[in-house]
Amino acid sequence: MSESKTPAKPMIEADHLSKFYGPFAASRDVSFTVREGELVAFLGPNGAGKSTTMKMLTGYIAPSEGEARIAGFNMLSERIEGSKRLGYLPENGPLYPEMTPLSMLSFFADARGLSPAYRKERIEAVVEICDLSTVMYKATSKLSKGFKQRVGMAQALLHEPDVLILDEPTAGLDPNQIREVRRTMRRLSETKTILLSTHILQEVEAMADRVVMINEGRVVYNGDVAGLYERGTDLDDAFHNLTGQAAVEAS
Ligand SMILES: Nc1ncnc2c1ncn2[C@@H]1O[C@H](COP(=O)(O)OP(=O)(O)OP(=O)(O)O)[C@@H](O)[C@H]1O
């Protein structure tokens, strides 16, 4: 007898999202769902609309059409509730160069309304997870790219969110730093729901349960990594076929 399993709860929902800048559509009718416990890679060439879609999902910008939901909360009308459950690492990190990591984390903890005791506990926890203890009193502007990313990640994890939206967390890092970020990500994916954008296809193979790929603002693939091998001889080839000249000619 087959057992029926209740599908995991939808935690990130893009529901027919579009964003128009004048006549230009940065995202067009983008729909996908990330369920509880999944790590989904969000792929696409430069300018495909990944950051725009992530900004709509996080409530950072309003969609022109459609609805974004985090843990079931509409990110326009119930943004505060949704944001409590969401950690967001924007493309270049939310970093104020003149502040130290400690003052910045304290600032974000205040902004999120964490109680003094919980705030101390959480700052200690994210400093440990992101390995920031050696740079806590340095000006952020003087930190290496890798440490700046870690500070951004610490900010995203501060309030123990269930959901993470990470825009290119490994961009510009050296191979050792990339390994570190991947290790952190694997650890986080045991307890959290994650949507992460990246240009590194090996990263996808190593970590993702599923892939959503967009090209020119539209979803062109939503499925598992294995399915990508049916779209090309390897991941690079599949990416090219779905988003490169071949895709343009076929459309
Ligand atoms: N505020 C804006 N005004 C006008 N056009 C915009 C704006 N923001 C983004 N765009 C355009 O929308 C398109 C999608 O940009 P977006 O940053 O979402 O792409 P991306 O997939 O994240 O690219 P990358 O991989 O380079 O980060 C681009 O053509 C970009 O120039």
The ligand as a Gaussian input file, in Angstrom:
#p B3LYP/6-31G(d) Opt

LIG

0 1
 N       16.029000      50.107000     -11.019000
 C       16.132000      49.668000     -12.274000
 N       15.781000      50.430000     -13.325000
 C       15.863000      49.989000     -14.598000
 N       16.314000      48.761000     -14.945000
 C       16.681000      47.956000     -13.944000
 C       16.629000      48.343000     -12.556000
 N       17.068000      47.308000     -11.798000
 C       17.404000      46.327000     -12.654000
 N       17.179000      46.710000     -13.936000
 C       17.418000      45.915000     -15.140000
 O       16.686000      44.709000     -15.007000
 C       17.416000      43.628000     -15.585000
 C       17.561000      42.513000     -14.559000
 O       18.499000      42.937000     -13.561000
 P       18.891000      42.011000     -12.323000
 O       19.844000      42.796000     -11.500000
 O       17.645000      41.518000     -11.695000
 O       19.626000      40.813000     -13.049000
 P       20.470000      39.611000     -12.432000
 O       19.935000      38.354000     -13.044000
 O       20.464000      39.693000     -10.963000
 O       21.908000      39.916000     -13.015000
 P       23.414000      39.628000     -12.411000
 O       23.662000      38.166000     -12.584000
 O       24.258000      40.463000     -13.335000
 O       23.433000      40.097000     -10.995000
 C       18.741000      44.202000     -16.080000
 O       18.645000      44.459000     -17.457000
 C       18.879000      45.474000     -15.281000
 O       19.629000      46.426000     -15.981000

